[in-house]
Amino acid sequence: MISTTPLADYLVQAGERLPDEAARVLDALVAEGSMNKEDLSLLSRVKRAVLDHVIMQLYALGLVEVSTEGKSKICSLTRLGDEYLALVEEQKAG
């Protein structure tokens, strides 16, 4: 059964407004876990300049976290990001 809480509705609607590249970035993070932006760009097949924009959108929604390790920026999926992906899958199945 699809959750109909206001937060769930918001996340699904916000996700529909994201560019196609966002889904590829999230899929790469699910498949490979946390990684730096260079690896994420290659694995998700998103150009580096576009990746920065997409990451900031996902970060603003709370779906990804960006931390610094040395000179690298490490991107990882948040708990909210996991829940968002579960909502999307549930919606597809339902």
N, CA, C and O atoms as a CHARMM CRD file, in Angstrom:
* protein
*
  376
    1    1 MET  N      0.83700  -1.17600   0.00000 PROA 1      0.00000
    2    1 MET  CA     0.00000   0.00000   0.00000 PROA 1      0.00000
    3    1 MET  C      0.89100   1.25000   0.00000 PROA 1      0.00000
    4    1 MET  O      1.84400   1.34400   0.77400 PROA 1      0.00000
    5    2 ILE  N      0.57200   2.19200  -0.86300 PROA 2      0.00000
    6    2 ILE  CA     1.35800   3.40800  -0.98300 PROA 2      0.00000
    7    2 ILE  C      1.02900   4.33600   0.17400 PROA 2      0.00000
    8    2 ILE  O     -0.13600   4.58900   0.47900 PROA 2      0.00000
    9    3 SER  N      2.07200   4.83400   0.80600 PROA 3      0.00000
   10    3 SER  CA     1.91800   5.75900   1.91400 PROA 3      0.00000
   11    3 SER  C      1.40400   7.09600   1.38400 PROA 3      0.00000
   12    3 SER  O      1.87800   7.57800   0.35500 PROA 3      0.00000
   13    4 THR  N      0.44800   7.69100   2.07400 PROA 4      0.00000
   14    4 THR  CA    -0.10800   8.95800   1.61500 PROA 4      0.00000
   15    4 THR  C      0.11200  10.07300   2.63000 PROA 4      0.00000
   16    4 THR  O     -0.70600  10.98600   2.73400 PROA 4      0.00000
   17    5 THR  N      1.20000  10.00500   3.37200 PROA 5      0.00000
   18    5 THR  CA     1.52100  11.07900   4.29500 PROA 5      0.00000
   19    5 THR  C      1.93800  12.30700   3.50400 PROA 5      0.00000
   20    5 THR  O      2.38500  12.18400   2.36300 PROA 5      0.00000
   21    6 PRO  N      1.79900  13.48900   4.09100 PROA 6      0.00000
   22    6 PRO  CA     2.22600  14.69100   3.36700 PROA 6      0.00000
   23    6 PRO  C      3.69600  14.63600   2.93600 PROA 6      0.00000
   24    6 PRO  O      4.03600  15.08300   1.84100 PROA 6      0.00000
   25    7 LEU  N      4.56100  14.09700   3.78400 PROA 7      0.00000
   26    7 LEU  CA     5.97200  14.00600   3.41400 PROA 7      0.00000
   27    7 LEU  C      6.17500  13.06200   2.23700 PROA 7      0.00000
   28    7 LEU  O      6.94700  13.35800   1.32500 PROA 7      0.00000
   29    8 ALA  N      5.49000  11.93900   2.25600 PROA 8      0.00000
   30    8 ALA  CA     5.60700  10.98900   1.15000 PROA 8      0.00000
   31    8 ALA  C      5.11200  11.62200  -0.14700 PROA 8      0.00000
   32    8 ALA  O      5.74000  11.46900  -1.19500 PROA 8      0.00000
   33    9 ASP  N      3.99500  12.32700  -0.07800 PROA 9      0.00000
   34    9 ASP  CA     3.47400  13.01000  -1.26900 PROA 9      0.00000
   35    9 ASP  C      4.45200  14.05500  -1.77400 PROA 9      0.00000
   36    9 ASP  O      4.68400  14.17400  -2.97700 PROA 9      0.00000
   37   10 TYR  N      5.02200  14.81000  -0.84800 PROA 10     0.00000
   38   10 TYR  CA     5.99200  15.84600  -1.21900 PROA 10     0.00000
   39   10 TYR  C      7.20000  15.23000  -1.91800 PROA 10     0.00000
   40   10 TYR  O      7.63700  15.71300  -2.96200 PROA 10     0.00000
   41   11 LEU  N      7.73100  14.16600  -1.33500 PROA 11     0.00000
   42   11 LEU  CA     8.92100  13.53700  -1.91600 PROA 11     0.00000
   43   11 LEU  C      8.64900  13.00600  -3.31800 PROA 11     0.00000
   44   11 LEU  O      9.46900  13.18300  -4.21800 PROA 11     0.00000
   45   12 VAL  N      7.52500  12.36900  -3.50500 PROA 12     0.00000
   46   12 VAL  CA     7.20200  11.81600  -4.81700 PROA 12     0.00000
   47   12 VAL  C      7.03600  12.94300  -5.83500 PROA 12     0.00000
   48   12 VAL  O      7.53900  12.84700  -6.95500 PROA 12     0.00000
   49   13 GLN  N      6.32900  14.01400  -5.44800 PROA 13     0.00000
   50   13 GLN  CA     6.12800  15.13400  -6.36800 PROA 13     0.00000
   51   13 GLN  C      7.43900  15.85700  -6.66700 PROA 13     0.00000
   52   13 GLN  O      7.68300  16.25300  -7.80700 PROA 13     0.00000
   53   14 ALA  N      8.27800  16.02900  -5.65500 PROA 14     0.00000
   54   14 ALA  CA     9.57400  16.67500  -5.86900 PROA 14     0.00000
   55   14 ALA  C     10.44100  15.81600  -6.78400 PROA 14     0.00000
   56   14 ALA  O     11.13500  16.34400  -7.65300 PROA 14     0.00000
   57   15 GLY  N     10.40600  14.51200  -6.59700 PROA 15     0.00000
   58   15 GLY  CA    11.18600  13.60600  -7.42700 PROA 15     0.00000
   59   15 GLY  C     10.78500  13.64900  -8.88400 PROA 15     0.00000
   60   15 GLY  O     11.61700  13.45700  -9.77000 PROA 15     0.00000
   61   16 GLU  N      9.50100  13.90200  -9.13600 PROA 16     0.00000
   62   16 GLU  CA     9.01900  13.98400 -10.51400 PROA 16     0.00000
   63   16 GLU  C      9.56600  15.22100 -11.22400 PROA 16     0.00000
   64   16 GLU  O      9.61700  15.25500 -12.45400 PROA 16     0.00000
   65   17 ARG  N      9.97300  16.23100 -10.46700 PROA 17     0.00000
   66   17 ARG  CA    10.50800  17.46700 -11.04500 PROA 17     0.00000
   67   17 ARG  C     12.01700  17.41700 -11.26500 PROA 17     0.00000
   68   17 ARG  O     12.58200  18.29900 -11.91000 PROA 17     0.00000
   69   18 LEU  N     12.65600  16.40200 -10.73800 PROA 18     0.00000
   70   18 LEU  CA    14.10700  16.28800 -10.88000 PROA 18     0.00000
   71   18 LEU  C     14.47700  15.89400 -12.31200 PROA 18     0.00000
   72   18 LEU  O     13.69900  15.22300 -12.99000 PROA 18     0.00000
   73   19 PRO  N     15.65200  16.30400 -12.77000 PROA 19     0.00000
   74   19 PRO  CA    16.09300  15.89500 -14.10800 PROA 19     0.00000
   75   19 PRO  C     16.34800  14.38300 -14.15400 PROA 19     0.00000
   76   19 PRO  O     16.53600  13.74700 -13.11700 PROA 19     0.00000
   77   20 ASP  N     16.35200  13.82300 -15.34900 PROA 20     0.00000
   78   20 ASP  CA    16.57700  12.38400 -15.53900 PROA 20     0.00000
   79   20 ASP  C     17.90700  11.93600 -14.94500 PROA 20     0.00000
   80   20 ASP  O     18.02800  10.80500 -14.47500 PROA 20     0.00000
   81   21 GLU  N     18.90000  12.81400 -14.96400 PROA 21     0.00000
   82   21 GLU  CA    20.21000  12.46500 -14.44000 PROA 21     0.00000
   83   21 GLU  C     20.15700  12.13700 -12.94500 PROA 21     0.00000
   84   21 GLU  O     20.97600  11.36100 -12.45400 PROA 21     0.00000
   85   22 ALA  N     19.20600  12.71700 -12.22500 PROA 22     0.00000
   86   22 ALA  CA    19.09700  12.47700 -10.78200 PROA 22     0.00000
   87   22 ALA  C     18.82000  11.00200 -10.49100 PROA 22     0.00000
   88   22 ALA  O     19.37500  10.43900  -9.54700 PROA 22     0.00000
   89   23 ALA  N     17.97600  10.38700 -11.29000 PROA 23     0.00000
   90   23 ALA  CA    17.67500   8.96400 -11.09800 PROA 23     0.00000
   91   23 ALA  C     18.92300   8.12300 -11.32600 PROA 23     0.00000
   92   23 ALA  O     19.16000   7.15600 -10.60200 PROA 23     0.00000
   93   24 ARG  N     19.72100   8.48100 -12.32400 PROA 24     0.00000
   94   24 ARG  CA    20.95500   7.73500 -12.58700 PROA 24     0.00000
   95   24 ARG  C     21.95800   7.90200 -11.45000 PROA 24     0.00000
   96   24 ARG  O     22.66100   6.95600 -11.09500 PROA 24     0.00000
   97   25 VAL  N     22.02300   9.10100 -10.87900 PROA 25     0.00000
   98   25 VAL  CA    22.92500   9.34800  -9.74600 PROA 25     0.00000
   99   25 VAL  C     22.47900   8.51700  -8.54300 PROA 25     0.00000
  100   25 VAL  O     23.29900   7.86700  -7.89500 PROA 25     0.00000
  101   26 LEU  N     21.18100   8.53900  -8.24700 PROA 26     0.00000
  102   26 LEU  CA    20.67400   7.76400  -7.10900 PROA 26     0.00000
  103   26 LEU  C     20.89000   6.26800  -7.32200 PROA 26     0.00000
  104   26 LEU  O     21.26400   5.55500  -6.39000 PROA 26     0.00000
  105   27 ASP  N     20.65800   5.79400  -8.53700 PROA 27     0.00000
  106   27 ASP  CA    20.87900   4.37900  -8.84100 PROA 27     0.00000
  107   27 ASP  C     22.33800   3.98500  -8.62100 PROA 27     0.00000
  108   27 ASP  O     22.62100   2.91400  -8.08400 PROA 27     0.00000
  109   28 ALA  N     23.25300   4.84400  -9.03200 PROA 28     0.00000
  110   28 ALA  CA    24.68400   4.55800  -8.85200 PROA 28     0.00000
  111   28 ALA  C     25.04300   4.50900  -7.36900 PROA 28     0.00000
  112   28 ALA  O     25.82400   3.65600  -6.94700 PROA 28     0.00000
  113   29 LEU  N     24.47600   5.42000  -6.57700 PROA 29     0.00000
  114   29 LEU  CA    24.75200   5.41500  -5.14000 PROA 29     0.00000
  115   29 LEU  C     24.17500   4.18800  -4.45500 PROA 29     0.00000
  116   29 LEU  O     24.76900   3.66800  -3.51000 PROA 29     0.00000
  117   30 VAL  N     23.03200   3.72500  -4.91700 PROA 30     0.00000
  118   30 VAL  CA    22.44200   2.49900  -4.36000 PROA 30     0.00000
  119   30 VAL  C     23.31200   1.29800  -4.71900 PROA 30     0.00000
  120   30 VAL  O     23.58800   0.44900  -3.87200 PROA 30     0.00000
  121   31 ALA  N     23.73700   1.23300  -5.96600 PROA 31     0.00000
  122   31 ALA  CA    24.50600   0.08600  -6.44500 PROA 31     0.00000
  123   31 ALA  C     25.90600   0.02400  -5.85600 PROA 31     0.00000
  124   31 ALA  O     26.38200  -1.05500  -5.50500 PROA 31     0.00000
  125   32 GLU  N     26.57300   1.17300  -5.74200 PROA 32     0.00000
  126   32 GLU  CA    27.99100   1.18100  -5.36800 PROA 32     0.00000
  127   32 GLU  C     28.27900   1.78600  -4.00200 PROA 32     0.00000
  128   32 GLU  O     29.39400   1.65400  -3.49700 PROA 32     0.00000
  129   33 GLY  N     27.30200   2.44500  -3.39600 PROA 33     0.00000
  130   33 GLY  CA    27.53600   3.09300  -2.10500 PROA 33     0.00000
  131   33 GLY  C     28.19900   4.44600  -2.27400 PROA 33     0.00000
  132   33 GLY  O     28.25400   4.98800  -3.37800 PROA 33     0.00000
  133   34 SER  N     28.69700   4.98300  -1.18800 PROA 34     0.00000
  134   34 SER  CA    29.31900   6.30800  -1.19200 PROA 34     0.00000
  135   34 SER  C     30.52100   6.34000  -2.13000 PROA 34     0.00000
  136   34 SER  O     31.28100   5.37700  -2.23100 PROA 34     0.00000
  137   35 MET  N     30.67300   7.47900  -2.81500 PROA 35     0.00000
  138   35 MET  CA    31.82200   7.62600  -3.71900 PROA 35     0.00000
  139   35 MET  C     32.08700   9.09400  -3.99000 PROA 35     0.00000
  140   35 MET  O     31.24400   9.95300  -3.73000 PROA 35     0.00000
  141   36 ASN  N     33.27500   9.36800  -4.52000 PROA 36     0.00000
  142   36 ASN  CA    33.59500  10.75300  -4.85400 PROA 36     0.00000
  143   36 ASN  C     32.88100  11.15300  -6.14500 PROA 36     0.00000
  144   36 ASN  O     32.37200  10.31300  -6.88700 PROA 36     0.00000
  145   37 LYS  N     32.86100  12.45900  -6.38300 PROA 37     0.00000
  146   37 LYS  CA    32.10900  12.97600  -7.52900 PROA 37     0.00000
  147   37 LYS  C     32.65200  12.48400  -8.86300 PROA 37     0.00000
  148   37 LYS  O     31.88700  12.28000  -9.80600 PROA 37     0.00000
  149   38 GLU  N     33.95400  12.29300  -8.95100 PROA 38     0.00000
  150   38 GLU  CA    34.53600  11.83300 -10.21400 PROA 38     0.00000
  151   38 GLU  C     34.02900  10.43100 -10.56000 PROA 38     0.00000
  152   38 GLU  O     33.60700  10.17200 -11.68700 PROA 38     0.00000
  153   39 ASP  N     34.07700   9.53200  -9.57300 PROA 39     0.00000
  154   39 ASP  CA    33.58000   8.17000  -9.80100 PROA 39     0.00000
  155   39 ASP  C     32.07700   8.16900 -10.05000 PROA 39     0.00000
  156   39 ASP  O     31.57800   7.43500 -10.90300 PROA 39     0.00000
  157   40 LEU  N     31.36900   8.99200  -9.30200 PROA 40     0.00000
  158   40 LEU  CA    29.92000   9.07100  -9.46300 PROA 40     0.00000
  159   40 LEU  C     29.55400   9.56800 -10.85400 PROA 40     0.00000
  160   40 LEU  O     28.59600   9.08500 -11.45700 PROA 40     0.00000
  161   41 SER  N     30.30400  10.52000 -11.35700 PROA 41     0.00000
  162   41 SER  CA    30.06800  11.02800 -12.70700 PROA 41     0.00000
  163   41 SER  C     30.24400   9.92000 -13.74200 PROA 41     0.00000
  164   41 SER  O     29.43200   9.78700 -14.65700 PROA 41     0.00000
  165   42 LEU  N     31.29100   9.13500 -13.59700 PROA 42     0.00000
  166   42 LEU  CA    31.54800   8.04400 -14.54800 PROA 42     0.00000
  167   42 LEU  C     30.50200   6.94100 -14.45200 PROA 42     0.00000
  168   42 LEU  O     29.97900   6.48500 -15.46900 PROA 42     0.00000
  169   43 LEU  N     30.19700   6.51200 -13.22400 PROA 43     0.00000
  170   43 LEU  CA    29.25200   5.40100 -13.05300 PROA 43     0.00000
  171   43 LEU  C     27.82200   5.76400 -13.42600 PROA 43     0.00000
  172   43 LEU  O     27.07700   4.92100 -13.92500 PROA 43     0.00000
  173   44 SER  N     27.43900   7.00200 -13.18800 PROA 44     0.00000
  174   44 SER  CA    26.06200   7.40800 -13.49400 PROA 44     0.00000
  175   44 SER  C     25.92000   7.93700 -14.91800 PROA 44     0.00000
  176   44 SER  O     24.81100   8.20100 -15.38200 PROA 44     0.00000
  177   45 ARG  N     27.05400   8.09000 -15.60700 PROA 45     0.00000
  178   45 ARG  CA    27.07200   8.63500 -16.97000 PROA 45     0.00000
  179   45 ARG  C     26.43200  10.02700 -17.02000 PROA 45     0.00000
  180   45 ARG  O     25.63300  10.33800 -17.90400 PROA 45     0.00000
  181   46 VAL  N     26.81600  10.85700 -16.02900 PROA 46     0.00000
  182   46 VAL  CA    26.36000  12.24100 -15.96500 PROA 46     0.00000
  183   46 VAL  C     27.59700  13.12800 -16.06000 PROA 46     0.00000
  184   46 VAL  O     28.55700  12.94700 -15.31100 PROA 46     0.00000
  185   47 LYS  N     27.57000  14.08500 -16.98100 PROA 47     0.00000
  186   47 LYS  CA    28.71100  14.99000 -17.13900 PROA 47     0.00000
  187   47 LYS  C     28.99000  15.69300 -15.82200 PROA 47     0.00000
  188   47 LYS  O     28.07300  16.00800 -15.06400 PROA 47     0.00000
  189   48 ARG  N     30.26500  15.93300 -15.55900 PROA 48     0.00000
  190   48 ARG  CA    30.69400  16.49000 -14.27200 PROA 48     0.00000
  191   48 ARG  C     30.02000  17.82400 -13.97100 PROA 48     0.00000
  192   48 ARG  O     29.62000  18.05600 -12.83000 PROA 48     0.00000
  193   49 ALA  N     29.88400  18.70300 -14.95200 PROA 49     0.00000
  194   49 ALA  CA    29.24900  20.01000 -14.73300 PROA 49     0.00000
  195   49 ALA  C     27.78000  19.85100 -14.37300 PROA 49     0.00000
  196   49 ALA  O     27.26200  20.59200 -13.53800 PROA 49     0.00000
  197   50 VAL  N     27.11200  18.90100 -14.99000 PROA 50     0.00000
  198   50 VAL  CA    25.70500  18.63000 -14.69800 PROA 50     0.00000
  199   50 VAL  C     25.57900  17.93800 -13.34300 PROA 50     0.00000
  200   50 VAL  O     24.63000  18.18600 -12.60000 PROA 50     0.00000
  201   51 LEU  N     26.53100  17.07600 -13.02900 PROA 51     0.00000
  202   51 LEU  CA    26.50700  16.34000 -11.77000 PROA 51     0.00000
  203   51 LEU  C     26.47300  17.28400 -10.57000 PROA 51     0.00000
  204   51 LEU  O     25.71400  17.05200  -9.62900 PROA 51     0.00000
  205   52 ASP  N     27.27000  18.32800 -10.58800 PROA 52     0.00000
  206   52 ASP  CA    27.27400  19.27400  -9.47500 PROA 52     0.00000
  207   52 ASP  C     25.88700  19.86600  -9.25100 PROA 52     0.00000
  208   52 ASP  O     25.43700  19.99600  -8.11300 PROA 52     0.00000
  209   53 HSD  N     25.22100  20.21800 -10.32700 PROA 53     0.00000
  210   53 HSD  CA    23.87200  20.78500 -10.23200 PROA 53     0.00000
  211   53 HSD  C     22.88500  19.75200  -9.66800 PROA 53     0.00000
  212   53 HSD  O     22.08000  20.07000  -8.79300 PROA 53     0.00000
  213   54 VAL  N     22.95200  18.53900 -10.16600 PROA 54     0.00000
  214   54 VAL  CA    22.05100  17.47300  -9.71300 PROA 54     0.00000
  215   54 VAL  C     22.29900  17.14600  -8.23800 PROA 54     0.00000
  216   54 VAL  O     21.35500  16.97800  -7.46700 PROA 54     0.00000
  217   55 ILE  N     23.56400  17.06000  -7.85500 PROA 55     0.00000
  218   55 ILE  CA    23.89900  16.76000  -6.45900 PROA 55     0.00000
  219   55 ILE  C     23.32200  17.83000  -5.53600 PROA 55     0.00000
  220   55 ILE  O     22.79600  17.50900  -4.47100 PROA 55     0.00000
  221   56 MET  N     23.41400  19.09300  -5.93400 PROA 56     0.00000
  222   56 MET  CA    22.87800  20.16000  -5.08900 PROA 56     0.00000
  223   56 MET  C     21.36000  20.06400  -4.96400 PROA 56     0.00000
  224   56 MET  O     20.81200  20.35800  -3.90100 PROA 56     0.00000
  225   57 GLN  N     20.67600  19.66100  -6.02500 PROA 57     0.00000
  226   57 GLN  CA    19.22500  19.46400  -5.94600 PROA 57     0.00000
  227   57 GLN  C     18.89200  18.32000  -4.99000 PROA 57     0.00000
  228   57 GLN  O     17.99600  18.44100  -4.15400 PROA 57     0.00000
  229   58 LEU  N     19.61400  17.21800  -5.11700 PROA 58     0.00000
  230   58 LEU  CA    19.37300  16.06000  -4.24800 PROA 58     0.00000
  231   58 LEU  C     19.74000  16.38100  -2.79500 PROA 58     0.00000
  232   58 LEU  O     19.07900  15.92000  -1.86500 PROA 58     0.00000
  233   59 TYR  N     20.78700  17.16600  -2.61300 PROA 59     0.00000
  234   59 TYR  CA    21.21100  17.58600  -1.28400 PROA 59     0.00000
  235   59 TYR  C     20.13900  18.48500  -0.64700 PROA 59     0.00000
  236   59 TYR  O     19.82500  18.33800   0.53500 PROA 59     0.00000
  237   60 ALA  N     19.58700  19.40400  -1.42700 PROA 60     0.00000
  238   60 ALA  CA    18.55900  20.31300  -0.92100 PROA 60     0.00000
  239   60 ALA  C     17.31500  19.54100  -0.48000 PROA 60     0.00000
  240   60 ALA  O     16.64600  19.93400   0.47600 PROA 60     0.00000
  241   61 LEU  N     17.01000  18.46000  -1.16100 PROA 61     0.00000
  242   61 LEU  CA    15.87300  17.61800  -0.77600 PROA 61     0.00000
  243   61 LEU  C     16.20300  16.69600   0.39500 PROA 61     0.00000
  244   61 LEU  O     15.31000  16.08000   0.97600 PROA 61     0.00000
  245   62 GLY  N     17.48100  16.60300   0.73600 PROA 62     0.00000
  246   62 GLY  CA    17.89200  15.74300   1.83600 PROA 62     0.00000
  247   62 GLY  C     18.09700  14.29400   1.43100 PROA 62     0.00000
  248   62 GLY  O     18.16300  13.41300   2.28800 PROA 62     0.00000
  249   63 LEU  N     18.20000  14.03600   0.12800 PROA 63     0.00000
  250   63 LEU  CA    18.33000  12.66200  -0.36000 PROA 63     0.00000
  251   63 LEU  C     19.77000  12.18600  -0.39700 PROA 63     0.00000
  252   63 LEU  O     20.03100  10.98700  -0.30300 PROA 63     0.00000
  253   64 VAL  N     20.70400  13.11200  -0.53500 PROA 64     0.00000
  254   64 VAL  CA    22.12700  12.76400  -0.50900 PROA 64     0.00000
  255   64 VAL  C     22.85500  13.67600   0.47100 PROA 64     0.00000
  256   64 VAL  O     22.40200  14.77100   0.80400 PROA 64     0.00000
  257   65 GLU  N     23.98800  13.18100   0.91100 PROA 65     0.00000
  258   65 GLU  CA    24.85600  13.93800   1.79900 PROA 65     0.00000
  259   65 GLU  C     26.20000  14.08600   1.10500 PROA 65     0.00000
  260   65 GLU  O     26.65500  13.17200   0.41800 PROA 65     0.00000
  261   66 VAL  N     26.82900  15.23400   1.28300 PROA 66     0.00000
  262   66 VAL  CA    28.14000  15.47000   0.69400 PROA 66     0.00000
  263   66 VAL  C     29.10300  15.79800   1.82400 PROA 66     0.00000
  264   66 VAL  O     28.89700  16.74300   2.58600 PROA 66     0.00000
  265   67 SER  N     30.14800  15.00600   1.91700 PROA 67     0.00000
  266   67 SER  CA    31.16100  15.24200   2.94600 PROA 67     0.00000
  267   67 SER  C     32.51800  15.40400   2.26800 PROA 67     0.00000
  268   67 SER  O     32.68500  15.06500   1.09700 PROA 67     0.00000
  269   68 THR  N     33.47000  15.92100   3.01300 PROA 68     0.00000
  270   68 THR  CA    34.80400  16.16400   2.47600 PROA 68     0.00000
  271   68 THR  C     35.79300  15.17500   3.06700 PROA 68     0.00000
  272   68 THR  O     35.86100  14.99500   4.28300 PROA 68     0.00000
  273   69 GLU  N     36.56300  14.53300   2.18600 PROA 69     0.00000
  274   69 GLU  CA    37.66700  13.66700   2.60000 PROA 69     0.00000
  275   69 GLU  C     38.89200  14.14800   1.84100 PROA 69     0.00000
  276   69 GLU  O     39.05300  13.85800   0.65600 PROA 69     0.00000
  277   70 GLY  N     39.74500  14.87600   2.52100 PROA 70     0.00000
  278   70 GLY  CA    40.89800  15.46100   1.83900 PROA 70     0.00000
  279   70 GLY  C     40.41300  16.48000   0.83600 PROA 70     0.00000
  280   70 GLY  O     39.69900  17.41800   1.19100 PROA 70     0.00000
  281   71 LYS  N     40.79800  16.30300  -0.42100 PROA 71     0.00000
  282   71 LYS  CA    40.35700  17.21300  -1.47800 PROA 71     0.00000
  283   71 LYS  C     39.09700  16.72000  -2.18600 PROA 71     0.00000
  284   71 LYS  O     38.53800  17.42500  -3.02600 PROA 71     0.00000
  285   72 SER  N     38.65200  15.51500  -1.84800 PROA 72     0.00000
  286   72 SER  CA    37.50000  14.92900  -2.52600 PROA 72     0.00000
  287   72 SER  C     36.20000  15.22200  -1.78500 PROA 72     0.00000
  288   72 SER  O     36.16500  15.31000  -0.55800 PROA 72     0.00000
  289   73 LYS  N     35.14400  15.36800  -2.55800 PROA 73     0.00000
  290   73 LYS  CA    33.79100  15.47000  -2.01900 PROA 73     0.00000
  291   73 LYS  C     33.15100  14.09200  -2.17700 PROA 73     0.00000
  292   73 LYS  O     33.03900  13.57700  -3.29000 PROA 73     0.00000
  293   74 ILE  N     32.73400  13.50100  -1.05700 PROA 74     0.00000
  294   74 ILE  CA    32.14700  12.17000  -1.06300 PROA 74     0.00000
  295   74 ILE  C     30.62900  12.29300  -0.98300 PROA 74     0.00000
  296   74 ILE  O     30.10000  12.94700  -0.08400 PROA 74     0.00000
  297   75 CYS  N     29.94000  11.67100  -1.91500 PROA 75     0.00000
  298   75 CYS  CA    28.48300  11.69500  -1.96100 PROA 75     0.00000
  299   75 CYS  C     27.95000  10.36700  -1.44500 PROA 75     0.00000
  300   75 CYS  O     28.47000   9.30200  -1.78000 PROA 75     0.00000
  301   76 SER  N     26.91400  10.44100  -0.63400 PROA 76     0.00000
  302   76 SER  CA    26.28800   9.22300  -0.13400 PROA 76     0.00000
  303   76 SER  C     24.79100   9.43600   0.00400 PROA 76     0.00000
  304   76 SER  O     24.31600  10.56200   0.15300 PROA 76     0.00000
  305   77 LEU  N     24.07200   8.35200  -0.04700 PROA 77     0.00000
  306   77 LEU  CA    22.63000   8.36600   0.09800 PROA 77     0.00000
  307   77 LEU  C     22.28400   8.51500   1.57400 PROA 77     0.00000
  308   77 LEU  O     22.90900   7.87500   2.41900 PROA 77     0.00000
  309   78 THR  N     21.30600   9.34500   1.89500 PROA 78     0.00000
  310   78 THR  CA    20.85900   9.50400   3.27900 PROA 78     0.00000
  311   78 THR  C     19.74100   8.50600   3.57500 PROA 78     0.00000
  312   78 THR  O     19.25500   7.81000   2.68300 PROA 78     0.00000
  313   79 ARG  N     19.35200   8.45600   4.82300 PROA 79     0.00000
  314   79 ARG  CA    18.23200   7.58800   5.20100 PROA 79     0.00000
  315   79 ARG  C     16.95300   8.03700   4.48900 PROA 79     0.00000
  316   79 ARG  O     16.15400   7.21200   4.04600 PROA 79     0.00000
  317   80 LEU  N     16.77300   9.35300   4.38800 PROA 80     0.00000
  318   80 LEU  CA    15.62700   9.88400   3.66400 PROA 80     0.00000
  319   80 LEU  C     15.70000   9.49100   2.19200 PROA 80     0.00000
  320   80 LEU  O     14.67500   9.21000   1.57000 PROA 80     0.00000
  321   81 GLY  N     16.90800   9.47300   1.63700 PROA 81     0.00000
  322   81 GLY  CA    17.08300   9.02900   0.25900 PROA 81     0.00000
  323   81 GLY  C     16.66700   7.58000   0.06900 PROA 81     0.00000
  324   81 GLY  O     16.04300   7.22800  -0.93200 PROA 81     0.00000
  325   82 ASP  N     17.01900   6.73800   1.04300 PROA 82     0.00000
  326   82 ASP  CA    16.58000   5.33300   1.00400 PROA 82     0.00000
  327   82 ASP  C     15.05600   5.23700   1.03300 PROA 82     0.00000
  328   82 ASP  O     14.45700   4.46900   0.28000 PROA 82     0.00000
  329   83 GLU  N     14.44500   6.01900   1.90300 PROA 83     0.00000
  330   83 GLU  CA    12.98700   6.00500   2.02000 PROA 83     0.00000
  331   83 GLU  C     12.32800   6.52700   0.74800 PROA 83     0.00000
  332   83 GLU  O     11.29600   6.00900   0.31900 PROA 83     0.00000
  333   84 TYR  N     12.92500   7.54900   0.14900 PROA 84     0.00000
  334   84 TYR  CA    12.40800   8.08600  -1.10700 PROA 84     0.00000
  335   84 TYR  C     12.42300   7.01400  -2.19700 PROA 84     0.00000
  336   84 TYR  O     11.43400   6.82300  -2.90500 PROA 84     0.00000
  337   85 LEU  N     13.54600   6.32300  -2.32300 PROA 85     0.00000
  338   85 LEU  CA    13.65400   5.28200  -3.34300 PROA 85     0.00000
  339   85 LEU  C     12.64900   4.15300  -3.09700 PROA 85     0.00000
  340   85 LEU  O     12.09800   3.59800  -4.04800 PROA 85     0.00000
  341   86 ALA  N     12.41000   3.81400  -1.83400 PROA 86     0.00000
  342   86 ALA  CA    11.41600   2.80200  -1.50100 PROA 86     0.00000
  343   86 ALA  C     10.01700   3.27500  -1.90200 PROA 86     0.00000
  344   86 ALA  O      9.21400   2.48300  -2.39500 PROA 86     0.00000
  345   87 LEU  N      9.72000   4.56200  -1.69300 PROA 87     0.00000
  346   87 LEU  CA     8.42800   5.12200  -2.10900 PROA 87     0.00000
  347   87 LEU  C      8.25600   5.05300  -3.61300 PROA 87     0.00000
  348   87 LEU  O      7.19100   4.68800  -4.11100 PROA 87     0.00000
  349   88 VAL  N      9.31100   5.40600  -4.33500 PROA 88     0.00000
  350   88 VAL  CA     9.25500   5.37500  -5.79200 PROA 88     0.00000
  351   88 VAL  C      9.01300   3.95700  -6.28700 PROA 88     0.00000
  352   88 VAL  O      8.19300   3.74100  -7.17900 PROA 88     0.00000
  353   89 GLU  N      9.72500   2.98600  -5.71100 PROA 89     0.00000
  354   89 GLU  CA     9.53500   1.58200  -6.10400 PROA 89     0.00000
  355   89 GLU  C      8.12900   1.10400  -5.77000 PROA 89     0.00000
  356   89 GLU  O      7.50500   0.38300  -6.54900 PROA 89     0.00000
  357   90 GLU  N      7.64000   1.51000  -4.61000 PROA 90     0.00000
  358   90 GLU  CA     6.29800   1.11600  -4.18600 PROA 90     0.00000
  359   90 GLU  C      5.24300   1.70200  -5.14000 PROA 90     0.00000
  360   90 GLU  O      4.26000   1.04700  -5.48700 PROA 90     0.00000
  361   91 GLN  N      5.48000   2.94800  -5.54800 PROA 91     0.00000
  362   91 GLN  CA     4.55000   3.58600  -6.46500 PROA 91     0.00000
  363   91 GLN  C      4.56400   2.90100  -7.82900 PROA 91     0.00000
  364   91 GLN  O      3.51300   2.73200  -8.44800 PROA 91     0.00000
  365   92 LYS  N      5.73500   2.50900  -8.29700 PROA 92     0.00000
  366   92 LYS  CA     5.84600   1.80100  -9.58500 PROA 92     0.00000
  367   92 LYS  C      5.12000   0.45300  -9.53200 PROA 92     0.00000
  368   92 LYS  O      4.44200   0.05700 -10.48000 PROA 92     0.00000
  369   93 ALA  N      5.27800  -0.24100  -8.40000 PROA 93     0.00000
  370   93 ALA  CA     4.68200  -1.57200  -8.24100 PROA 93     0.00000
  371   93 ALA  C      3.17100  -1.48100  -8.07700 PROA 93     0.00000
  372   93 ALA  O      2.44400  -2.39000  -8.48000 PROA 93     0.00000
  373   94 GLY  N      2.69800  -0.38800  -7.48800 PROA 94     0.00000
  374   94 GLY  CA     1.26500  -0.25600  -7.18800 PROA 94     0.00000
  375   94 GLY  C      0.56100   0.32800  -8.32200 PROA 94     0.00000
  376   94 GLY  O     -0.65400   0.51900  -8.26200 PROA 94     0.00000
